[in-house]
Amino acid sequence: MQQAYGKGSFKDVIRRTTTITFDCYGTLIDWSAGLWRSFAAIFGPVVTERKLEWFKAYVRVEAEVESGPYRSYREVLAVVTERLAREFDLPLPVGQKDMLAEMLPGWAPFPDTNDALTRLKQRFRLGVLSNIDKDLFAGTAMQFGVAFDFVVTAEDVRSYKPAHGHFQRLIDAHGGIDTALHVAQSLYHDGASANDLGLAFAWINRYKERNHTSVRPLVEFPDLRSFADVMCGD
């Protein structure tokens, strides 16, 4: 655990926090594993054979599509799939461009997610800020052991993180800055906007990445289990 972002001590933040929000895919849900299984089902083993190259292309293309005029996440995934097929010169059978969205609700939580959420729910209001459509999240929500007190989707705010829409909705409608703590794996999608708006931000660094960005998390944890241990006083 490493304090880095100047918004009071982490103990002070714990004392005043009543609401914890999470990014979903990548923080609660094992986004990487689900993504690779889905793309392997669409394109075959060639995807895993070029995994690093494919991953970089996916991240770049998705960000480009999401930065344009708002469209549903289901549409975003279809466009990204088509563009990747062209970029890597792979065949895309008829109807397969929508397969990623159809498989997404079946992506599994990380092994520590549900235990951590159950413990945190006993002490805090829990919310989700996610780049997703409401109907797709409804499928994912069935895999969690708790019901969230609120969910803010891209469909609700008509924009995608790292735009500020999700975070401003949290501030305006779900508890404000002083009582909220946002928790996420992505410095790009979540950390930068949280810093911009003065929200306390905890980084779940599951992949032991180095922070080469200007984002300054309040605190860093290797997983949700260790985060819940500290928040619940275990």
Backbone torsions as a table, in degrees:
resi	resn	phi	psi	omega
1	MET	NA	130.1	-174.7
2	GLN	-138.7	115.9	177.5
3	GLN	-76.8	135.9	-178.2
4	ALA	-142.0	-19.7	-170.1
5	TYR	-111.4	124.9	-172.1
6	GLY	-77.8	87.0	174.2
7	LYS	-137.6	47.0	-174.6
8	GLY	82.3	170.4	178.0
9	SER	-70.9	158.1	179.7
10	PHE	-65.4	-32.9	176.7
11	LYS	-62.0	-38.8	176.7
12	ASP	-64.0	-41.7	180.0
13	VAL	-64.6	-42.5	177.8
14	ILE	-57.9	-43.1	-177.2
15	ARG	-63.6	-35.9	-176.2
16	ARG	-95.8	-6.0	-178.4
17	THR	-76.6	127.6	172.3
18	THR	-116.7	-18.9	-176.5
19	THR	-129.3	129.1	174.3
20	ILE	-117.3	128.0	176.0
21	THR	-113.5	151.2	-177.7
22	PHE	-127.6	142.5	155.9
23	ASP	-66.5	151.9	-176.9
24	CYS	-98.1	-63.7	-169.6
25	TYR	-86.5	105.8	-174.0
26	GLY	117.0	-21.8	179.2
27	THR	-111.8	-50.5	176.9
28	LEU	-97.1	-40.7	-179.2
29	ILE	-101.6	139.0	178.6
30	ASP	-75.3	81.2	-175.6
31	TRP	-59.9	-43.7	-175.8
32	SER	-62.4	-48.6	-179.5
33	ALA	-63.4	-42.6	179.2
34	GLY	-64.5	-39.5	-179.7
35	LEU	-63.6	-45.3	-177.9
36	TRP	-66.8	-39.3	177.1
37	ARG	-62.4	-40.2	-177.7
38	SER	-69.0	-45.9	179.9
39	PHE	-67.8	-33.9	175.5
40	ALA	-63.5	-36.7	178.1
41	ALA	-67.9	-32.2	-178.4
42	ILE	-81.2	-46.0	-170.0
43	PHE	-112.1	-12.0	-178.4
44	GLY	93.2	-175.8	-173.0
45	PRO	-66.8	-12.4	179.2
46	VAL	-58.5	-27.7	179.8
47	VAL	-64.5	-49.2	-178.7
48	THR	-70.8	-25.7	177.4
49	GLU	-69.7	-23.0	179.3
50	ARG	-122.9	44.6	-167.2
51	LYS	-60.1	-50.2	-176.4
52	LEU	-64.1	-44.6	179.1
53	GLU	-62.3	-42.4	-179.5
54	TRP	-66.3	-42.7	-178.8
55	PHE	-61.3	-46.4	179.7
56	LYS	-61.6	-40.7	179.3
57	ALA	-65.9	-42.0	-180.0
58	TYR	-60.3	-49.4	-178.4
59	VAL	-59.4	-43.5	-179.5
60	ARG	-65.1	-48.3	-175.9
61	VAL	-67.7	-41.4	179.3
62	GLU	-61.3	-44.0	179.5
63	ALA	-61.5	-39.2	178.9
64	GLU	-63.7	-44.7	-178.2
65	VAL	-67.4	-41.9	-177.6
66	GLU	-70.7	-22.7	-178.9
67	SER	-80.7	-10.1	178.4
68	GLY	-84.6	-165.8	177.3
69	PRO	-55.4	144.4	-175.8
70	TYR	-61.5	135.5	168.6
71	ARG	-141.8	160.0	-177.6
72	SER	-60.8	156.0	179.7
73	TYR	-66.6	-31.5	175.0
74	ARG	-58.8	-42.6	177.2
75	GLU	-68.0	-40.5	178.0
76	VAL	-55.9	-48.0	-178.2
77	LEU	-63.5	-37.9	179.0
78	ALA	-65.9	-43.5	179.5
79	VAL	-65.2	-43.3	179.2
80	VAL	-61.3	-43.5	179.4
81	THR	-60.6	-45.1	179.3
82	GLU	-63.4	-42.4	-178.2
83	ARG	-67.6	-38.6	178.0
84	LEU	-66.9	-38.0	177.4
85	ALA	-59.5	-42.9	178.5
86	ARG	-67.9	-43.4	-176.3
87	GLU	-62.8	-37.1	-178.0
88	PHE	-101.0	7.4	176.7
89	ASP	54.1	52.2	-179.7
90	LEU	-114.4	145.1	177.0
91	PRO	-70.2	140.8	177.1
92	LEU	-123.7	99.6	-177.5
93	PRO	-57.7	152.9	179.4
94	VAL	-55.4	132.1	179.1
95	GLY	87.3	-12.0	-175.7
96	GLN	-79.0	-16.8	-178.3
97	LYS	-65.3	-22.4	-179.7
98	ASP	-94.2	0.2	-172.8
99	MET	-68.2	-33.4	-179.1
100	LEU	-61.4	-45.3	178.6
101	ALA	-65.3	-36.2	-179.7
102	GLU	-68.1	-32.3	-178.1
103	MET	-85.5	-22.8	-173.3
104	LEU	-54.4	-44.8	-178.8
105	PRO	-61.6	-14.8	178.6
106	GLY	-91.4	-3.1	177.8
107	TRP	-63.7	137.6	-169.7
108	ALA	-89.5	151.6	172.7
109	PRO	-68.0	157.2	169.2
110	PHE	-61.5	154.0	-176.1
111	PRO	-58.4	-27.5	-176.9
112	ASP	-94.2	-3.4	-171.1
113	THR	-63.1	-55.5	-171.6
114	ASN	-67.3	-37.1	176.7
115	ASP	-63.8	-44.1	179.5
116	ALA	-62.2	-44.7	-180.0
117	LEU	-63.3	-40.6	-180.0
118	THR	-61.8	-42.8	179.7
119	ARG	-68.7	-43.4	-178.4
120	LEU	-67.0	-34.0	-178.8
121	LYS	-61.8	-25.2	179.8
122	GLN	-70.6	-17.6	-175.5
123	ARG	-123.3	-20.3	-171.8
124	PHE	-133.9	155.5	164.5
125	ARG	-74.4	138.2	-177.4
126	LEU	-119.0	136.7	177.2
127	GLY	-136.5	169.3	178.7
128	VAL	-128.0	134.3	171.5
129	LEU	-118.1	109.6	-168.7
130	SER	-139.4	143.8	172.6
131	ASN	-80.4	79.4	-172.2
132	ILE	-154.0	165.0	169.8
133	ASP	-89.5	153.6	-177.0
134	LYS	-62.9	-38.7	-177.8
135	ASP	-70.8	-33.6	177.3
136	LEU	-69.5	-40.4	178.8
137	PHE	-65.8	-32.1	179.3
138	ALA	-58.4	-36.6	176.0
139	GLY	-68.6	-44.1	177.5
140	THR	-61.5	-39.9	-175.6
141	ALA	-58.8	-25.4	-179.8
142	MET	-67.3	-16.1	-178.8
143	GLN	-90.6	-5.1	-179.6
144	PHE	-94.6	148.5	-179.4
145	GLY	-85.8	-2.5	178.2
146	VAL	-130.0	159.4	171.7
147	ALA	-97.0	130.6	178.8
148	PHE	-76.8	147.3	180.0
149	ASP	-71.2	-28.3	174.9
150	PHE	-160.9	157.1	178.0
151	VAL	-136.1	131.1	174.7
152	VAL	-114.1	117.8	-178.8
153	THR	-107.3	166.4	172.9
154	ALA	-60.6	-33.9	178.3
155	GLU	-62.3	-35.6	179.8
156	ASP	-67.6	-42.9	-173.1
157	VAL	-102.6	-4.8	176.3
158	ARG	60.6	36.9	175.2
159	SER	-160.1	168.1	-177.9
160	TYR	-118.6	138.2	171.0
161	LYS	-56.5	140.9	17.8
162	PRO	-87.7	10.7	170.3
163	ALA	-56.4	158.2	-170.4
164	HIS	-83.9	-3.1	-171.0
165	GLY	-54.5	-48.6	-179.3
166	HIS	-60.1	-43.8	-174.5
167	PHE	-72.3	-36.7	176.9
168	GLN	-67.0	-35.9	176.4
169	ARG	-64.4	-40.0	175.7
170	LEU	-59.2	-46.9	-178.5
171	ILE	-64.2	-44.2	-173.4
172	ASP	-77.1	-34.0	-169.2
173	ALA	-120.0	-11.9	-170.8
174	HIS	-134.6	37.3	168.7
175	GLY	121.8	-14.8	175.8
176	GLY	80.7	-177.1	-174.0
177	ILE	-76.8	-43.2	-168.5
178	ASP	-70.7	-22.0	-175.5
179	THR	-112.2	4.4	-175.7
180	ALA	-111.3	145.2	174.0
181	LEU	-129.7	124.6	179.5
182	HIS	-101.6	138.1	-173.3
183	VAL	-126.4	127.0	-177.1
184	ALA	-161.3	162.6	177.5
185	GLN	-90.6	-29.6	-172.0
186	SER	-93.1	116.8	172.9
187	LEU	-68.2	-35.3	-178.4
188	TYR	-68.6	-52.1	-174.9
189	HIS	-76.3	-32.9	-170.2
190	ASP	-119.8	-46.1	-173.0
191	GLY	-63.2	-43.4	-176.8
192	ALA	-63.0	-45.7	-179.2
193	SER	-67.8	-38.4	176.9
194	ALA	-60.5	-45.4	176.5
195	ASN	-60.6	-44.2	-178.3
196	ASP	-57.2	-39.3	-173.5
197	LEU	-97.4	-0.9	177.9
198	GLY	81.5	19.7	176.8
199	LEU	-83.7	138.0	173.6
200	ALA	-63.9	134.1	-174.1
201	PHE	-132.2	125.2	175.7
202	ALA	-107.3	127.9	-177.6
203	TRP	-95.1	121.6	173.9
204	ILE	-94.7	97.9	-172.3
205	ASN	-96.6	72.4	-175.8
206	ARG	-65.0	-27.8	-171.9
207	TYR	-102.6	13.0	177.1
208	LYS	53.7	44.4	179.8
209	GLU	-79.7	153.9	171.6
210	ARG	-90.4	140.5	-179.8
211	ASN	-87.4	100.7	178.5
212	HIS	-101.7	16.8	-178.0
213	THR	-105.5	178.6	175.7
214	SER	-86.6	-2.5	-179.6
215	VAL	-68.0	135.9	178.4
216	ARG	-121.4	95.5	175.8
217	PRO	-63.1	149.3	172.0
218	LEU	-64.6	-37.7	-174.8
219	VAL	-158.1	157.2	-177.6
220	GLU	-129.6	135.8	176.6
221	PHE	-130.4	152.4	179.0
222	PRO	-80.4	-14.7	-177.8
223	ASP	-167.8	175.1	-179.3
224	LEU	-75.1	-28.3	179.3
225	ARG	-60.6	-48.4	-179.5
226	SER	-68.4	-33.0	175.3
227	PHE	-62.6	-47.9	179.9
228	ALA	-63.9	-36.5	177.7
229	ASP	-55.8	-45.3	-177.9
230	VAL	-73.5	-45.2	-177.6
231	MET	-64.6	-32.4	-178.0
232	CYS	-95.4	0.3	177.3
233	GLY	73.8	24.2	-178.6
234	ASP	-81.3	NA	NA
